[in-house]
Amino acid sequence: MKLTLFKWLSPNGKSINKKGVKPSVKVKQPGYYYAHPVQIKKPLKYDQVSDDVKNIQVMLHGLDYKVDRQDGYFDKQTEKAVKAFQKEQKLKQTGTVNKETGAAIETEVLKHVRDGKDDKQLEEGIKALY
């Protein structure tokens, strides 16, 4: 059973129910906004190649850690970035991404998304209003 009490209307009274609206300004968020949840089965480490490594690289880049690549190859710079993150988070500095480090990276990314400092869509929306 579905009970609807209200209609979704645009400011000029047009129904947008089940249609939505087309954005007048298209803005893509930073890459880490699109990162997927971290799922570590085996620790990620130097010289590995995988989509999970790429995801971690994108997240580290979004957290302002220096990573030279975001293509899924776990190079020495990625290892340095992981160690720097681990040091800052007071985790054991191994340079590998285990479940604990992966969860910490994901937590920090979520904090960044929620604080809205890098929210390009919000920034452009405010500009469009003024």
C-alpha positions as CSV (number, residue, x, y, z in Angstrom):
1,M,0.0,0.0,0.0
2,K,1.3,3.5,-0.8
3,L,-0.2,6.5,0.7
4,T,0.8,9.9,-0.7
5,L,-0.2,13.1,1.0
6,F,1.9,15.6,-1.0
7,K,3.0,16.3,-4.5
8,W,6.5,17.4,-5.4
9,L,6.3,20.7,-7.3
10,S,8.8,23.1,-8.8
11,P,8.8,26.8,-7.6
12,N,6.5,27.6,-10.6
13,G,4.0,24.9,-9.6
14,K,5.0,22.2,-12.2
15,S,4.8,18.7,-11.0
16,I,8.2,17.0,-10.8
17,N,6.9,13.9,-9.2
18,K,8.6,10.8,-10.5
19,K,10.5,13.0,-13.1
20,G,13.0,14.9,-11.0
21,V,14.7,18.0,-12.3
22,K,17.6,18.5,-14.8
23,P,20.5,20.3,-13.3
24,S,21.2,23.7,-15.0
25,V,24.8,23.6,-13.9
26,K,26.7,20.2,-14.0
27,V,29.5,19.9,-11.4
28,K,31.5,16.8,-10.7
29,Q,32.6,16.2,-7.1
30,P,36.3,15.3,-6.2
31,G,37.2,11.7,-7.0
32,Y,37.1,10.5,-3.4
33,Y,33.4,11.3,-3.2
34,Y,32.9,8.4,-5.6
35,A,35.2,5.9,-3.8
36,H,33.6,2.7,-2.7
37,P,33.7,1.2,0.8
38,V,37.0,-0.4,1.7
39,Q,36.9,-4.2,1.8
40,I,40.3,-5.7,2.7
41,K,40.5,-9.5,2.3
42,K,44.3,-9.6,2.2
43,P,46.5,-6.6,3.1
44,L,47.3,-4.4,0.2
45,K,51.1,-3.8,-0.2
46,Y,53.9,-2.7,-2.5
47,D,53.9,-4.0,-6.1
48,Q,50.2,-5.2,-6.1
49,V,47.8,-4.1,-8.7
50,S,44.0,-4.0,-8.1
51,D,40.9,-1.9,-8.0
52,D,41.1,-1.9,-4.2
53,V,44.6,-0.3,-4.4
54,K,43.2,2.3,-6.9
55,N,40.3,3.0,-4.5
56,I,42.8,3.5,-1.6
57,Q,44.9,5.8,-3.8
58,V,41.9,7.9,-4.7
59,M,41.0,8.2,-1.0
60,L,44.5,9.1,0.1
61,H,44.8,11.8,-2.7
62,G,41.5,13.2,-1.5
63,L,42.9,13.3,2.0
64,D,45.8,15.4,0.7
65,Y,48.5,12.6,0.9
66,K,50.9,12.6,-1.9
67,V,50.3,9.8,-4.3
68,D,51.8,9.9,-7.8
69,R,49.3,7.6,-9.3
70,Q,45.7,6.5,-9.0
71,D,45.7,3.6,-11.4
72,G,45.8,0.7,-9.0
73,Y,49.5,0.0,-8.9
74,F,50.8,0.1,-5.4
75,D,54.1,1.9,-5.9
76,K,56.7,3.2,-3.4
77,Q,55.0,6.6,-3.2
78,T,51.7,4.9,-2.3
79,E,53.5,3.1,0.4
80,K,55.0,6.4,1.7
81,A,51.5,7.9,1.7
82,V,50.1,5.0,3.6
83,K,52.9,5.2,6.2
84,A,52.3,9.0,6.6
85,F,48.5,8.3,7.1
86,Q,49.3,5.6,9.6
87,K,51.7,7.8,11.5
88,E,49.1,10.6,11.7
89,Q,46.4,8.2,12.8
90,K,48.8,6.6,15.4
91,L,48.6,3.2,13.7
92,K,51.5,0.8,13.2
93,Q,53.5,2.3,10.3
94,T,53.8,-0.7,7.9
95,G,53.1,0.9,4.6
96,T,50.5,-1.8,3.9
97,V,46.8,-1.4,4.1
98,N,45.2,-4.0,6.4
99,K,41.6,-3.9,7.7
100,E,42.5,-1.4,10.4
101,T,44.2,1.0,8.1
102,G,41.5,0.6,5.4
103,A,38.8,1.3,7.9
104,A,40.7,4.4,9.2
105,I,41.1,5.7,5.7
106,E,37.4,5.2,4.9
107,T,36.4,7.0,8.2
108,E,38.6,10.0,7.4
109,V,37.1,10.2,3.9
110,L,33.6,10.1,5.3
111,K,34.5,13.0,7.7
112,H,35.8,15.0,4.7
113,V,32.7,14.4,2.7
114,R,30.4,15.3,5.6
115,D,32.3,18.5,6.5
116,G,31.6,19.8,3.0
117,K,34.8,21.7,2.5
118,D,35.4,20.1,-0.9
119,D,31.7,20.1,-2.0
120,K,32.0,21.5,-5.5
121,Q,28.3,21.1,-6.1
122,L,27.5,23.2,-3.1
123,E,30.0,25.9,-4.1
124,E,28.7,26.2,-7.6
125,G,25.1,26.2,-6.3
126,I,25.9,29.1,-4.0
127,K,27.6,31.0,-6.9
128,A,24.6,30.4,-9.1
129,L,22.3,32.0,-6.5
130,Y,24.4,35.2,-6.3
